[in-house]
Amino acid sequence: MTLQMFVQSLINSILSGGVLILIAMGLTIILGIMKVVNFAHGEFYMLGGFGIWWFFAEHGLNFVLALILSVTLVGILGVAIERGLFKPFRENAFPSLIISCGILLVFRAATQLSFGLVDHAVPTPEAFKGMIQVSGAFLSKERLIVICITLALIIGLYVFIKFTKAGLAMRAVSDNPAAASLQGMSVDRISSLAFFIGSVLAATAGCLTGPIFYVSPTMGAEPGLMAFVVIVLGGIGSITGTVIAGLIIGFIEGFGAIPFGTNYATVMVYVVLLITLIFKPMGLLGHAEK
Amino acid sequence: MLKNRRLTPNMVLLVIAILLILFPMLSGNKYYLRTITTLAIAIVLTSGFRLIALTGQLSIAQAAFMGVGAYCSTLLIMNLGWNSWICFFLAGFAAALTAGIVGFITLRIKEIYFAIATLALNELFRLIWVEWDTLFGGPAGIVNIPSPDPILGIHFGSVVSFYYIAVLLLFSATAMMLRIERSRIGLIFSSIREFDTLAASLGVNLIWEKVKAFMIACFFAGMAGALYAHLQHFISPVDFTLMDSVMFLLYGVIGGLESVWGPAVGCTVMIFIPVGLRLIPNYNPVIEPIIFGGILILVMRFCPGGLVGLFQKLVSDLKKTESQKGEQEHAAA
């Protein structure tokens, strides 16, 4: 492997790992706080991508404006789904899992019905265009910017959860909802907040990768599934574990793709997951349930 | 009231059995015969899903185990020329063995991990089938799968013969599931779902019992897969995707996981809905997942017991009002 290829794989790994972490973070927060397994989480990513395509590519809005608009809409949709469908199944993993399967089917088919089963291209915004040369490797500015935004979001979320009052409340509810509500925290509001953050993060990931890849109704399937692999590998409920597992999977996919092809790289990810579960049944940083 | 009491589940089963056996003689419509054959395969798989759910686990990889059976039997028949009936059972054992290995890895921990691990497993199998094209034929799959070998001069190849094999498989699988559920093993399975720590304190080996349920379910899934391969004469990774596994979950939940009848009811309703819808002119099948997903959400939200649960509730409500009426009349007299 030449240095040039190494640098390019490195960037691709960090990019795919970062996007995965963005999606998986929301998933792990929702799972931790509400004990709700949302299989439809990848669909928020897809809807975010469609949002940017609709507002930016089709209607010529400013990219940043389109991003904010699409992310907010998906966030509101997320809260609506939480209030309407998931609320009765809080603390109840299986019914929520089943209901999310239904949501997944509906979302995917509804987008397919409205926009067709074709790939839609989102043009690169002007500010993201261009290349940077690093030690012989040509890196697109777009990918670097997306990586920076992703990292900033991950750090921001980490700080939010660890150091703000709302983050503290979220951790409290995730630890013990009954005790938290006795202390005056509104479990309803914290749950909605968690769902909002989760769907916003997934939609942001969709918006950012829209111009790099294509937008299609099935684009949420693979990252949605991978996000679950990330949280299981990292240990459910552990934010640090999610980041580490996301990077591990990103690196396996980024570096494995060149010698073996993308499909075998994905196979390797699953094999790594199964081997990890043999030795650490609760994931890398997970701890046993009380 | 007396008449109602005589109508036991066993009698209903017998009537359905006779109707199913007589059906090909009454109607020669190959389309319906094929639909019922697919329906029987779906019921076998969904019953397996339900058996696993009895132990409190959700498996979202039943289609993959169906695929393991299908590929196993097809490869043994086409590459080694083994007798297809032996391969039929070997397909079941191969799927059960795979389930056993995976089960011991993933069933040690509670609930969600297993569900997600099975999800990953389904994708893992699909990718292996797609990528290992020298053995599994890649994305194009395997074509020209022969019909089962003849037994005692009876040739299998027509739609009707497949129909009977499928019905036979359905009955043996359902009978087996019924036996299991009404036996001690069934009680052990439900005890795990109800309160696993308590069950373990009473000497139930949690992992082994869960693996057992998983293996039995996957055994039948593998056999159903082998039958599917013969029926279609063609298999490809597209036949055993995650979405298919989700469909078995959907059938089971809509029918109701509490009752043995659930999978059968759920599969029948959900497979005949599209059949009916396709009669509508200018019908767009893209809308199907919306209908399916919508029904799933509604069932989960408003009658978690599924259609069978809903029916049972209606019947008991009816009986209650009847007995109340009876009491009132009695009091009046």
Interface residues (C-beta under 8 A of the other chain):
Chain A: L31 V37 L85 P88 A93 F94 P95 L97 I98 I99 C101 G102 I103 L104 L105 V106 R108 A109 A110 Q112 L113 A221 L225 F228 V229 I231 V232 I236 G261 N263 Y264 T266 V267 Y270 V271 L273 L274 L277 I278 P281 M282 G283 E289
Chain B: L58 V102 I105 T106 R108 I109 K110 E111 I112 Y113 A115 I116 A117 L119 A120 L121 E123 L124 L127 I128 V130 E131 L242 V246 L249 L250 V253 N284 V286 I287 E288 P289 I290 F292 G293 G294 I295 L296 I297 M300 R301 P304
